[in-house]
Amino acid sequence: MRVLVTGGNGFVGRHLCAALRARGDEAITAGRAHDLTEVDFPLDLCDLANVRGVLEAARPDAVMHLAAQTFVPDAARDPLTSYDVNAMGTARLYEAIRLAQRKPRRVLFVSSAEAYGAQDAVAYPLRETLAPRPVTPYGAGKIAGEAIASASARTYGIPTIVTRAFNHIGPGQNQRFAAASFAARLAVIAQGGEPVMRVGNLSAQRDFLDVRDVAQAYVALLDRGEPGEIYNVCSGVPVSMAEVLRLLIAVAHVPVEVREDPALLRVGDAPCSYGDNAKLRETAGWLPSFTLRDSLRDVYADARVRLSGCDADRLETASP
């Protein structure tokens, strides 16, 4: 297939394009160009004319919509921009599809587990049938995007599959995210930096899945997902941030003092979040390939490769 991947030069997008190409598909990237990676088409989700131009030029058989404002604290600091990109940007994409002369046969819209928000303890593991209760602007924007995608699918007959992805980890992730940030600091310590790590809330439990397994799940759902359905993309196993850090320290083999820093605590964080992936497994025949230790080993190796040119004093660890 000829597949247009919005956000194709992002963290997940790069792995997804590699997975598509490995099986013989043509992956076309659209997104914001930056220093490290170029795109086939520059994409501005706030500009309908631009989105229409990309769609008409790419003429895809399928669209996988990953492009979004992805960092939860950024959305909290600037909610209107996040809503414009994540919700209205999705609306512009679907309007461009509606008006396109050659319409894609399938659209996969990547949402987030942040859509579930705060749920009662008895609701875990989170299932796709739960009513969303977002507690962050990021989660609200993603739910709005889901609603727009679903309404457009029903009104205009655009076959759409929605995913709700939980926490990703793996090589290439922005070091503002917790696991990548931990690994970056440990790499600095291994090179002689101050053996102190400042952290946020380590008791929080999250559902981590390797980005390469995420990419394979998206590909499987593109093929076998049922239009109109929502699928969790997750490991199904809650892991504390303390355990993530412990495993990374074991991988790095460095002595370190861990200090909690109130400035790194994130308001509104759920104490525990993990999902049920049974629907994904049963529908798409998908199973994860990477263990958490495998993923963290590769995250640390990636941090060491990227260390050159980093300022050790400016590397801080993030809340999950």
N, C-alpha and C positions, 0 to 999 in steps of 0.2 A: 504493500500500500504506500501511497504518498501521504505522509502524516505531517501536519503542521503542529509544532510544539511551541506554544507561547511560553515564554520564560525558558526557552530551550538552552540558554547559556547560563542558567542558574545552577544551584547545587544539585537539586533533583533532576532538573532538565538535562544536564550533561550526561548523567547516568542513564536517564531514560532514552535519550537519543542513541547512546551507545548500544543499549539493549535492542532498540528497534533496528539499527543498522546491522547488528550481529545476526539477526534472523532474515535479513534481506530487504527490509523496508527502506524507503527513502524518507529520512527525517529532515524536515525543513525547520530551521530555528527562527523564531521571531522574539524580539525582546530589546531591552535597552543595551546598546553596545557599551562596553567598558574596556578597561586597559587589558584585562587578561584574556577575554574571549570575544570574538566577533559573532555576528548573527547574519543569517541570510537576508532578513528583513528587519530594519529598525521598527519597533512597535511602541506606540503611545496609546495606552488604553483610555486616555482622557480625550482623544481626538478621533471622532467617528470616521472622518474622511481617511485618516491614516489606517485605521483598522480595516475599513472597506478595501483600501488599496492593497494591503497585505493579503487579504483573503482572495481578491481577484487575481493577484499576481501568482500566489502560491497554488491555487486551484487544487486543494487537498482532497483526498478521499476521506480523511478523518482529521479531526482537530482534538488535541489534548491540551486543555487550558490550565496551565500551571502559573502563568504570569500573575503576580500579586505583590502587595506589600506584605512581607512574611514575618517581620519581627514584632512580637506582641508589644514590647515596650514602646516601639516607634508609633504603633497605632494608638497607644494610650496618650502619647505626647501630642500627636497630631491626628485626631480621629477623623476630621473631615477629609483630609487627603487619603487616608486609608479607606474610608467609605467610597470615595470617588473612584479609586483604583479597583478595589475588591468587589464592590457592588455595582456601581455604575459602569465600571470597565467591563464587567461581565455582560451588562445590558447592551453596551455598545457592540461587543463581540457577537451577541445573538442577533442584534439588529443587522449587523453586517452579513451574517449567515442568511438571515431572512431575505435580504435584498440581493444576495449573490446569484449570478447566473448559473453557476455550477455549485450546487450545495454539497457539503460533505455528507457521507452516509452515516457517520457516527461522530458524536462529540463526547469526550470524557471531561467532566468538570471536577477539578481537584479542590475539595473543601477541606475542612479541618475538624479534628476532635474538639477544638475550642468551641465549636458550635454547641456541644453538650453542656458546657459550663458546669455549674454547681449542681450535683445530683445527690440524692440521699444515698447513704451507705449501702442500702439493700439493692440499689440499682446496678451495682458493679458485678461483673464486667458490663460495660456499657454496650447496649445493642441498638441497632439502627431504628428500632421501633420507638425508642424513647423520645419524648417531646423535648426539643432543644430548650436550654435555659442559659444562654450565654451571659457571662459576667464581665467580659472585656469588649472594647470596641472592635478588636480583631475578630472575636467570635461572632459579634453581631453583624459585622460586614460579610463574613463568610455565610451566615445563615441567609442574609439578604441575597447574596449571590446564588445560593441554592434555590431560593424561591423564584428568582428571575429566570434561572436556567430551566426549572421545572415548568413554570408558566409558559415560557417560550416554546418548550418542547411540546406541550399539550396544544397550544394555540396554533403553532405553525408547523407541527409535525416534524420537529428536529429531534431525531433519536438521541437521547442524552442519558449518560450514566454518571452518577455522582459518587465520589469517594470521600470518606472522612478519614484523613490520615492522622495518626498519632505521632509521637516524637520520632524524628529521623536522626540517625547518626551515621557517620562514615567519612571517608576521605574527601576533602574539598569543601567541607562545611565552613561557613563564616565563623570566625572565632569569637563572635559576640554570643554564640550559643554555648550552653553550659559545658557539654562534654568536650567540644573543640577548644573551649577556653581553658578548661582544666589541663588538657593535653599541651596546649601552647605554653602555659606557665611551667609545667613539669619539664618541658624541653629546655626552657630557659634555665631552670634549676640544674638540670643535668649538665649544662654548659658552664656552671659556676655561679649562677644567679643566686640571690638571697633565697634560702630554703624555707620560704613562708608563702602560704597560699591563703588569700582572703576569699571567703565564700559567702554565699547567701544561705538559703534554707536547705540543709542537707537531709532533712527528714521527709521532704516531699517525695512521693512515689510516682513514677512515670512509666509509660509503656513505650519502650525503645525498640525500633526496628531498623536494621541496616538499610541505608539508602539504595543499595543494589537490589535488595529484596523488595523494597517499595517500587522500584522501577519495573521489576518483573511482575509484580501484582498489577500495576497499571496496564502493562502490555496484555496480560491474561484477561483483564476485564474489558479491554478494548475489543478483544476477540469474542469473549464468551459472556460478558456481563449483559444483564437484561436491561434494556432501555426503560427509564422510569424508576429504576431501583437505586438505593443508596447502599454502599458497601464500606464497612470499616476496613482500613488497612493498618494492621497492628500486629504485634507479637502475641497479645493476650496475657502478658506476664508483667505485673507491676514490679519495678525495681527502684529502690531508694537512691537518691543522689549520693548519699554516703557510700553505697555499694559501688556506684559508678566510679567515684573518686578512688575508693580502695583498690579496685581492679586496675585503674590507670596507674596508680602509684606502684602497684606490683609489676606492671608491664615496664614502667620506666626505671625501676630499681634505684630510686633516689630517696634519701631521707628528707622529710618535709614536715613543717609545723603548719597545721590547719587552723586558721582563725576565722571566726564568724564576723562579718562586717555588716552592720545594720544598713549601710548605704546600698548593699547589694540585694536586700530583701525586696520582693516584688509584691505589691498590694494586690489582693484579689486572687492569689494563687490557690487552687484547690489542693488539699493535702494529699490526695491520691486520685490518679486518673489512669484507667486502663480499659481496654475494649475487648469485645468478643469478635473473633475473626472467623467464626464458623460459616457465615454466609459467603464470605470470600473464598474460603477453602472448598466449600461444596459446589459453588457456582463455577469457579474458574480453575479448579484443580490445582490451586497454588499452595506451596509450603515454603517457609523461609529456609534459606541455605546457610546463613551466617549466625553463629552464636554471638552473644553479647561480648564475650572475651575476644572473639575474632574481630569484631567491629572496632573495639577499643584499641586493640593492637594496631590496626590500620590507621585509626585516628591519630594515635601517638606517632607512628611512623610518618604520617603526613605532616604533623606539627614540626617534627625535626627537619623535614625537607624545607618547610616554609620559614624556618627560623631566621635564615639569613636576611638581614635588613630590618628585623623587628627591633623595637625599643623595649627592652625587658621591663623598664619601670612603668610602661604604659599598659602592660598586659594585666588585665584584671579578670577575675572569674565572674561568671554571670549566674543569676538564679535560673532554675530550669524553666 
